[in-house]
Amino acid sequence: MSERKSVIIIDDSESVRSKLTLWFEEKKVNVISAKDGAEGYKKIKEKHRELVLIISDYNMPNMNGGELFQKLEQEQFGNDILKILLTTETPGSNLLDFKNITNFKGWILKPLNESKFSKIMVKVGIFKAT
């Protein structure tokens, strides 16, 4: 992996992608973005060597975040990449069991708060503690 780490942000909301991109770029983290899981999957396959984190919205057209993570897991691809899902709802029992997804670090509830988000990124080792 190069000196500069990359994250991929996969969300059908342009405003969410823009907000997260700004926060990562302020911390000198390179960002790749995709508008849905299908586009994200293609970009993950292309750029996996530089990725340290996949942040994906759960509810999206074409392929949701759960389907994306399951597909990667079934292929045993990207197991070394951290994975986080975004959602507007508290994850319930009706959602997939993510205990079987390698390197799944949890859920972040929307709307996003920069302070809380930054603390989570420090905890998972993407941002340095200040």
C-alpha positions, 0 to 999 in steps of 0.5 A: 500500500502506498504512503497515502491511504484511501477510503471509499465512500459509497452513498446515493446521497451526493451531500453525504458523499461531499460532507464525508469527502471534506472531513477525510480530505481535511485529515489528508486521507484520499477519497474515492466515491461511488453513488451505489453499491454496484459502482462501489463494488467495481471501484473496490475491485479496481482500487483494493490495494490502496483502500483501508476503509469502506464506508457504505450507506445501507439503503441504496439502489442497484446494490445496498451496503449489506449486499455489497459486504455479503458479495465481498465476503462470499468472494473472500475479497477485501478481507483486510479492508475495514467496513462501516455501514451508514443508516438512518435507522437504528439497526434492528434484527430484520437486518443482516447479521454482520458478525460474519463480515470480515473486518466489519466495524459497525454502524454510524447513524445519520445525520452525520456529526463531524465530532462523533464521526471523527472520534469513530475514525480515531477509534478504528485507526483512520484518523490520528488522535489530536 
